[in-house]
Each structure stands twice: as C-alpha cells, then as structure tokens.
Amino acid sequence: MLTYYRSIGGKLTTVDGYLDGCWINAADPTAEELARISRETGLDLDYLSYPLDPDERSRFERDEGQLLIIMQTSYRLAEDSDIPYDTVPLGILHTDHCIVTVCALPENPVIKDVLSGMVRRISTVKKNRLTLQLFLRNAQRFLIDVRQINKRVDAIEDKLENSQQNRELLNLLKLEKSLVYFLTGLKANEAMMERVKRDRIFEMYEEDSELLDDVLIENLQAIEMAQIASNILTSMAGAFASVISNNVNQVVKVLTVTTILVAIPTLVTSIFGMNVPVPFADDSSGIWIVLGIATLVSALIGFLFYRWKVF
C-alpha cells in the first residue's frame, strides 16, 4: 500500500499523489506499486526491493544521487507464533526531491509511531532530519519492546514457582530467542549509524549531529537492556528447570508417602481377614480393634516420616 505525506506546520497530512518534498510510505508494496514509485522518483527498482528481503542486514548504499539506508526494526508477532517478537528491515531512500520508506510489514511500528504524532516537528522537506528521527524512534521502540519482554518474564516467573510442566519454561526460551534477534539487529544498527556519523553520508547541521548522538546513546541503552535481559533469561531458564524437576520430585514424594500410609491398613486388615484362626475372630468388637491397630500403625509411620522431614 502506498501513502503520500506532506508536512504542514510540523504535522503530517496525506496528499493524493507525488509532490516534491513529500514522504512516500510503501507498506507491503506490490510489484506494481514499486514500479510506480520508481517512475515518480527515479529510484532504482533494486534499491526499492532490497528492504523487502527479510534477511537483509543494516547498511547504507549510495549511487548517483540515490541513498539507501536499511535498519532493523522490532515488531510483535501473533500470539500463536513460534516467538513473540522479531525484527524486520525498514528501508529509507533519499532522492533529490523526496524521501521513501519501504517495509514488508503492512504496518511497521516505527512508521506507525511517527504517523500517530509521537515524533514532533516532522518536516518531509528535511529528509536528513526525518531520517534521524526515524533512527531515534526505532531505538525507543526497541526499548519499549524489551521492557514488555521483561514484564512477560516477571509474569512467567510467578507461574514457574509452582509449575510441574514445561510450558512456562518453553515460553522463557521463546523470549530469549526474541532477545537474540533484538541484540543482532541493534548491534547491526549501531554499526550502520556509526558509519553514517563517520562517513557523513548526508549533510548534518549541529542540531542534526546532536540528534544522531542521542540516537547512538538510545541504541546503546537498548543493547545493554537486551543483553541484561538475555543474561537473566539464560540463568533463569536453568534455575527454573531445576525448580520444575524439584516440584515433580515433591509430588512423587507425597504420592509415595501416601501409598505407604494407605498400604499399612490394607496389610493389617488382610492379615485379620485370612481364613485361619486369628485373634479377635470371635470378638464382636474385633473390627474396631483391628481398625484401631491399623490407624495406630499408620499414625506412627506418619509421625516418623514427619520427624525425618520426608514431607
């Protein structure tokens, strides 16, 4: 889907078609839509197609007045997916007269945040500033998602304390896998942005340079938070694997003790139920004596188990 935007007074408005100084957002575009962008902007079709490759790494490429920047962005998957979070490339392309963003997702979270007004003083004419603002919002989005992962870890941790199943442990492993993807994407973004700063691939004023420094700081913070969360998950998964095993052992222990205590009355009553002469066979109160003996022996064995801290 193609959407054209133009900034008026720092706010984005939708326009019907291409204008100089506009921002073209291509969300999950078709081949026809990419061809249309190519005709309107003069961008190479290969440049427009690169961000649609899910395995594309963060990088930038410049050729004949065209600039392609690819960065990794985070997004949340459906509840029934193998992992809760993943990364996807977002392409930012510059021409002399406009800026284009391309992503394989129908709605990229970073673009959604910008369009919803979470980024102030947007100017589609200032392509370099808008690119840096997208960088900054992307780093902030990673931080938000890492915090969400931490909250999910806390919720799973509460369930794991009394769990005898592997479901919660598997959920932890899925979150750990997401953090690995996050760390890979964040480090690739950091390397790309360091090159942007070092090579000065586009003109930056003093305010732009400060904004890029803020982006690098936010990205570094996201890396550190993701690394800490990943380390905690790694150690927690091993610890709670032992907890689950111990919980199962406790259940088996209780079942074993219960089986022993139930088996004692069965043994006693079986002895007195044999077809041979036994004590109290002719006594009308014999059944109560037998039950008393069985209860007394069970209580004694239970007391010994308690003293031995079996349960």
PATORNU-116625 format. One record per atom (N, C-alpha, C): residue in three letters; y, z, x. Coordinates in steps of 0.1 Angstrom, whole numbers, plus 5000, padded with zeros to 4 digits. Layout:
<recs>
ALAYZX
...
</recs>
This chain:
<recs>
MET498850005008
MET500050005000
MET501250005009
LEU502249925006
LEU503449915013
LEU504649975005
THR505450055012
THR506650115006
THR507750105016
TYR508950065011
TYR510150045019
TYR511150155016
TYR511650215027
TYR512650315025
TYR513950285033
ARG514950345028
ARG516250335035
ARG516950465033
SER517550515043
SER518250645043
SER519650625038
ILE520050715029
ILE521450725024
ILE521850865024
GLY522850895032
GLY523351035033
GLY522251135038
GLY521451095047
GLY520351175052
GLY519151195043
LYS519151125032
LYS517951135023
LYS517350995021
LEU516050995019
LEU515350865018
LEU515350815004
THR515550685002
THR515450624989
THR514550494991
THR513850464980
THR512950354980
THR513750224977
VAL513450124985
VAL514049994982
VAL512949894978
ASP513349774973
ASP512449684967
ASP511749604978
GLY512449574989
GLY511849495000
GLY512449515013
TYR512249425022
TYR512649445036
TYR514249435037
LEU514749525044
LEU516249525048
LEU516349565062
ASP517349515069
ASP517549565083
ASP517849715083
GLY517249785092
GLY517449925092
GLY516550005083
CYS515549945077
CYS514650015068
CYS513450075075
TRP512650155068
TRP511450205073
TRP510350155063
ILE509350085069
ILE508250035062
ILE507050125064
ASN506450185054
ASN505250265055
ASN504050195049
ALA503050165057
ALA501850095053
ALA500750205053
ALA500350235041
ALA499250335039
ALA497950265034
ASP496950275042
ASP495650205040
ASP495950055036
PRO496649985045
PRO497049845041
PRO495949745041
THR496049645033
THR495149535032
THR495549425043
ALA494749335045
ALA495049225055
ALA496249145050
GLU496349125037
GLU497549055032
GLU498849135034
GLU498749265032
GLU499949345034
GLU500349345049
LEU499349355058
LEU499749345072
LEU500349215076
ALA499849105070
ALA500448975073
ALA501848965067
ARG502049035056
ARG503449035051
ARG504449105060
ILE503949225065
ILE504849295075
ILE505049215087
SER504049145092
SER504149065104
SER505248955101
ARG505248885090
ARG506148785087
ARG507648845086
GLU507748955080
GLU509049015077
GLU509649075090
THR508849125099
THR509349205111
THR509149125124
GLY508249035124
GLY507848965136
GLY506949045145
LEU506349155140
LEU505449235148
LEU504049155149
ASP503449175160
ASP502149105162
ASP501149175153
LEU500249095147
LEU499149145139
LEU498249245146
ASP497949215159
ASP497149315166
ASP497749445167
TYR499049455170
TYR499849575170
TYR499649655157
LEU499749585146
LEU499649645133
LEU498249695130
SER497249625136
SER495849665133
SER495349775141
TYR495949795153
TYR495349905162
TYR495350035155
PRO496350085148
PRO496250225143
PRO495150235132
LEU494650125127
LEU493650135116
LEU492250165122
ASP492150165135
ASP490850195142
ASP490750345143
PRO489750405137
PRO489650555137
PRO489350615151
ASP488950525160
ASP488650575174
ASP489750545183
GLU490950495178
GLU492050465187
GLU492650595192
ARG492950595205
ARG493450715212
ARG495050715212
SER495650825214
SER497050835215
SER497550765227
ARG498550675225
ARG499050595236
ARG500350525231
PHE500950455240
PHE502050365236
PHE501950235244
GLU502450125238
GLU502349995244
GLU503649925240
ARG504249855250
ARG505449785248
ARG505349635253
ASP505849545245
ASP505749405249
ASP506749325241
GLU507649255248
GLU508549155242
GLU509349215230
GLY509949325233
GLY510849385222
GLY510049465211
GLN508749475213
GLN507949545203
GLN507349665209
LEU507449775202
LEU506949905208
LEU505949965198
LEU504749995203
LEU503650055195
LEU503450195201
ILE503450295192
ILE503150435196
ILE502050475186
ILE500950535192
ILE499850585184
ILE499650725187
MET499650815177
MET499450955179
MET498351005169
GLN497651105172
GLN496651165164
GLN497251265154
THR496951255141
THR497451345131
THR496251415125
SER496451535120
SER495451615113
SER495451585098
TYR494251605092
TYR494251595077
TYR492951665073
ARG493051705060
ARG491951785054
ARG491051695046
LEU489751705048
LEU488751625041
LEU488351695028
ALA487551625020
ALA487051675008
ALA486151795010
GLU485951875000
GLU485152005002
GLU483651975005
ASP483151855001
ASP481751825003
ASP481551745016
SER482551735025
SER482451665037
SER481751755048
ASP481251685058
ASP480551755069
ASP481451855076
ILE482751815078
ILE483651905084
ILE484951915075
PRO485652035076
PRO486752045067
PRO488051975071
TYR488151955084
TYR489351895090
TYR488951795100
ASP489851685101
ASP489551585111
ASP490951525116
THR490951435125
THR492151365130
THR492051215127
VAL493251155125
VAL493251015122
VAL494550955130
PRO494450835135
PRO495550775142
PRO496750745132
LEU497950765137
LEU499150715130
LEU499950625139
GLY500150505135
GLY500850415143
GLY502350405140
ILE503250405150
ILE504650395148
ILE505150275156
LEU505650175149
LEU506050055156
LEU507550035154
HIS508149985165
HIS509649965166
HIS509849815167
THR510849765160
THR511349625163
THR512849645165
ASP513549545167
ASP515049555169
ASP515749595156
HIS515149575144
HIS515849595132
HIS515149695122
CYS513949745126
CYS513349835116
CYS512249915123
ILE511650015116
ILE510550095121
ILE509450085111
VAL508250085116
VAL507050065107
VAL506050175110
THR505450235100
THR504350335103
THR503050275096
VAL501950285103
VAL500650235097
VAL499650345099
CYS498850365088
CYS497750465089
CYS496650425079
ALA495450455083
ALA494250415075
ALA494150505062
LEU494850615062
LEU494750705050
LEU495650655039
PRO495250675027
PRO496150645016
PRO497450735016
GLU497250855021
GLU498450945022
GLU498351035034
ASN499050995045
ASN499051075057
ASN499851205055
PRO499351325059
PRO500051445056
PRO501451455063
VAL501551395075
VAL502851395082
VAL503851315074
ILE503451195070
ILE504351105063
ILE504751175049
LYS503751235043
LYS503951305030
LYS505051415032
ASP504951485043
ASP505851595045
ASP507251535047
VAL507351435054
VAL508751365057
VAL509251315044
LEU508451255036
LEU508951195023
LEU509251305013
SER508651425014
SER508951525004
SER510151615008
GLY510851575019
GLY512051645023
GLY511951755032
MET510751775039
MET510551885048
MET511251855062
VAL511651735064
VAL512451695076
VAL513851655072
ARG514751725077
ARG516151705073
ARG516851595082
ARG517951545076
ARG518751445083
ARG518051325088
ILE517251265079
ILE516551145082
ILE517451025082
SER517350945092
SER518050815093
SER517150705097
THR516850615088
THR515950505092
THR516550405102
VAL517850415103
VAL518550325113
VAL518250375127
LYS518250505128
LYS518050565141
LYS516450575144
LYS515950475148
LYS514450465149
LYS513950565159
ASN514550585170
ASN514150675181
ASN514150815176
ARG515250855169
ARG515350995163
ARG514251015153
LEU513950915144
LEU512950935134
LEU511550945140
THR511350875151
THR510050885158
THR509851025163
LEU510851075169
LEU510751215175
LEU510551315163
GLN511251295152
GLN511051385141
GLN509651375135
LEU509051255136
LEU507651245132
LEU506751315142
PHE507051315155
PHE506351385165
PHE506351535162
LEU507551585159
LEU507751725157
LEU506951775144
ARG507051695133
ARG506351735121
ARG504851725123
ASN504451635131
ASN502951625134
ASN502451755141
ALA503251805151
ALA502851925158
ALA502852045149
GLN503852045140
GLN503952155130
GLN502752155120
ARG502352035116
ARG501252015107
ARG499952065114
PHE499752035127
PHE498552095133
PHE498652245133
LEU499752305135
LEU499852455135
LEU499552505121
ILE499952435111
ILE499652475097
ILE498152475095
ASP497552365099
ASP496052355097
ASP495252445105
VAL495752485117
VAL495052585125
VAL495152715118
ARG496252745113
ARG496452875105
ARG495452875093
GLN495352765086
GLN494452765075
GLN493052785079
ILE492652725091
ILE491252745096
ILE491052895099
ASN492052965105
ASN491953105108
ASN491753185095
LYS492453145084
LYS492253215072
LYS490853195066
ARG490353075068
ARG488953055063
ARG487953125071
VAL488253145084
VAL487353215093
VAL487353365089
ASP488453425085
ASP488553565081
ASP487753575068
ALA487853485059
ALA487153495046
ALA485653485049
ILE485153395058
ILE483753385061
ILE483253515068
GLU484153575076
GLU483753695084
GLU483453805074
ASP484153815063
ASP483953925054
ASP482553905047
LYS482153775044
LYS480853745038
LYS479753765048
LEU479953745061
LEU478853745070
LEU478353885073
GLU479153995070
GLU478754125073
GLU477554165065
ASN477354105053
ASN476154145045
ASN475254025042
SER475453925050
SER474753795048
SER473353795054
GLN472353745047
GLN471053725053
GLN470753575054
GLN471753485051
GLN471453345051
GLN472353275062
ASN472053155064
ASN472753085075
ASN473953005070
ARG474253005057
ARG475352925051
ARG476652955057
GLU477053085058
GLU478353115064
GLU478353085078
LEU477253095085
LEU477253065100
LEU477452915102
LEU476852835093
LEU477052685093
LEU478452645090
ASN479152725081
ASN480552695078
ASN481352725091
LEU481052825098
LEU481752855110
LEU481652745121
LEU480452695122
LEU480152585131
LEU480952455127
LYS481152435114
LYS481852315109
LYS483352335113
LEU483852455111
LEU485252485115
LEU485452465130
GLU484452515138
GLU484552495152
GLU484552355156
LYS483852265149
LYS483852125152
LYS485252065149
SER485852105138
SER487152065135
SER488152095146
LEU488052225151
LEU488952265162
LEU488752185174
VAL487552135177
VAL487252055188
VAL488051925187
TYR487951865175
TYR488751745172
TYR490251765173
PHE490751885168
PHE492151915170
PHE492551925184
LEU491751995192
LEU492152005206
LEU492151875213
THR491151785210
THR491151655216
THR492351575213
GLY492751575200
GLY493951505195
GLY495251555201
LEU495351695201
LEU496551755206
LEU496751725220
LYS495751735228
LYS495851705243
LYS496251555245
ALA495651475237
ALA495951325239
ALA497451305235
ASN497851375224
ASN499251365220
ASN500251415231
GLU499851525237
GLU500651585248
GLU500851485259
ALA499651425263
ALA499751325274
ALA500651205271
MET500551165258
MET501351045254
MET502751085254
MET503151205249
MET504551235248
MET505151275262
GLU504351325271
GLU504851345284
GLU505151215291
ARG504351105288
ARG504650975293
ARG505950915287
VAL506150945274
VAL507350905267
VAL508550965274
LYS508451095277
LYS509551165283
LYS509751115297
ARG508651095305
ARG508851055319
ARG509250905320
ASP508750815312
ASP509050675313
ASP510250635305
ARG510750725296
ARG511850695288
ARG511750555282
ILE510650545273
ILE510350415267
ILE511350365257
PHE512250465252
PHE513350425244
PHE514550515248
GLU515750465244
GLU516950535247
GLU517050665240
MET517350775247
MET517450905241
MET518750975245
TYR519451015235
TYR520751095238
TYR520351235241
GLU521251325245
GLU521051455248
GLU520351535237
GLU520751515225
GLU520151575213
GLU518651535212
ASP518451405214
ASP517051355213
ASP516151415224
SER516651435236
SER515951495247
SER515551635244
GLU516451705238
GLU516151845233
GLU515151845222
LEU515251745213
LEU514251745203
LEU512851715209
LEU512751625219
LEU511451595225
LEU510951715232
ASP511851795238
ASP511351925244
ASP510852015234
ASP511452025222
ASP510952105211
ASP509552065207
VAL509451935206
VAL508151875202
VAL507051915212
LEU507351905225
LEU506351945235
LEU505952095234
ILE506952175231
ILE506752315230
ILE505852345218
GLU506152285207
GLU505352305194
GLU503952255197
ASN503852135203
ASN502452085206
ASN501652175215
LEU502352225225
LEU501652325234
LEU501252445227
GLN502052495217
GLN501652615209
GLN500452585201
ALA500452465195
ALA499352425187
ALA498052415195
ILE498152365207
ILE496952365216
ILE496452505219
GLU497352595222
GLU496952725226
GLU496352795214
MET496952775202
MET496352845190
MET494952785187
ALA494852655188
ALA493552595185
ALA492552635196
GLN492952655208
GLN492052695219
GLN491552845216
ILE492552925212
ILE492153065209
ILE491253075198
ALA491552995187
ALA490652995175
ALA489252945178
SER489252845187
SER487952785191
SER487152895199
ASN487752965208
ASN487053065216
ASN486553175207
ILE487353215198
ILE486953325188
ILE485753275180
LEU485853155175
LEU484753105167
LEU483453095175
THR483553055188
THR482353045196
THR481653175198
SER482453285201
SER481953415203
SER481453475190
MET482253445179
MET481853505166
MET480553445161
ALA480353315163
ALA479153255159
ALA477853315165
GLY477953345178
GLY476853405185
GLY476653545180
ALA477753625178
ALA477653765174
ALA477053775160
PHE477553685151
PHE477053695137
PHE475653635135
ALA475253555144
ALA473853515144
ALA472953635146
SER473453715155
SER472653845157
SER472753935145
VAL473953935139
VAL474154025127
VAL473253975116
ILE473153845113
ILE472253795103
ILE470753835106
SER470353815119
SER469053855123
SER468754005121
ASN469754085124
ASN469654225122
ASN469554265107
ASN470354195099
ASN470354215084
ASN468954185079
VAL468354075083
VAL467054035079
VAL466054145083
ASN466154195096
ASN465254295101
ASN465354425092
GLN466554455088
GLN466754575080
GLN466054565066
VAL466154445060
VAL465454415048
VAL463954425050
VAL463454365060
VAL461954375063
VAL461554525065
LYS462454595072
LYS462054735074
LYS461954815061
VAL462954795052
VAL462954865039
VAL461654825031
LEU461354695031
LEU460154645024
LEU458954705030
THR458854725043
THR457654785050
THR457554925046
VAL458655005046
VAL458555145043
VAL458155155028
THR458755075020
THR458455085005
THR456955055003
THR456454955010
THR455054925009
THR454155035013
ILE454555105024
ILE453755225028
ILE453755335018
LEU454955365013
LEU455055475003
LEU454355444990
VAL454355314986
VAL453555284974
VAL452055284977
ALA451655244989
ALA450255244992
ALA449555374992
ILE450355484995
ILE449755624996
ILE449255664982
PRO450055664972
PRO449555704958
PRO448355614954
THR448455484958
THR447255394954
THR446055444961
LEU446155484974
LEU444955524981
LEU444355654975
VAL445255754972
VAL444855874967
VAL444155854953
THR444755784944
THR444155764931
THR442855684932
SER442755594942
SER441555514944
SER440355604948
ILE440655704956
ILE439655794961
ILE439055874949
PHE440055924941
PHE439656014929
PHE439055924918
GLY439255794919
GLY438655714908
GLY437355654911
MET436755684922
MET435355634926
MET434255694917
ASN433155624915
ASN432055664907
ASN431155754915
VAL431655864921
VAL430855964928
VAL431456094925
PRO430756204927
PRO431356334924
PRO432556364933
VAL433656394927
VAL434956434934
VAL435456554928
PRO436356624935
PRO436956744930
PRO437756714917
PHE437956804908
PHE438756804896
PHE438156694886
ALA436956654888
ALA436356544879
ALA436256604865
ASP435856734864
ASP435656784851
ASP436856874846
ASP437956874854
ASP439056954850
ASP440056864841
SER440456924830
SER441356844821
SER442656814827
SER443056904836
SER444356884843
SER444256814856
GLY443056754859
GLY442856684871
GLY443756574875
ILE444156494864
ILE445056384867
ILE446356424872
TRP446856544867
TRP448156594872
TRP448056644886
ILE446956704889
ILE446756754903
ILE446656634913
VAL445956524909
VAL445856404917
VAL447256344919
LEU447956334908
LEU449356274909
LEU450256364918
GLY450056494917
GLY450856584925
GLY450556564940
ILE449256554943
ILE448856534957
ILE449456404962
ALA449356294954
ALA449856164958
ALA451356174960
THR452156234951
THR453556254952
THR453956334964
LEU453156434967
LEU453456524978
LEU453256454991
VAL452256374992
VAL451956305005
VAL453056195007
SER453456124996
SER454456024997
SER455756085001
ALA456156194995
ALA457356264999
ALA457356305013
LEU456156355018
LEU456056405032
LEU456256285041
ILE455656175039
ILE455756055047
ILE457156005047
GLY457856005035
GLY459255955033
GLY460156045041
PHE459856185041
PHE460756275049
PHE460556245064
LEU459356215068
LEU459156185083
LEU459856055087
PHE459755955078
PHE460555835081
PHE462055855082
TYR462555945073
TYR463955975074
TYR464356055086
ARG463456145090
ARG463756225103
ARG463656125115
TRP462756035114
TRP462655935126
TRP463655825125
LYS464555835115
LYS465655735113
LYS465055585112
VAL463955585105
VAL463355455102
VAL464255375092
PHE464955445083
PHE465855375074
PHE466955465071
</recs>
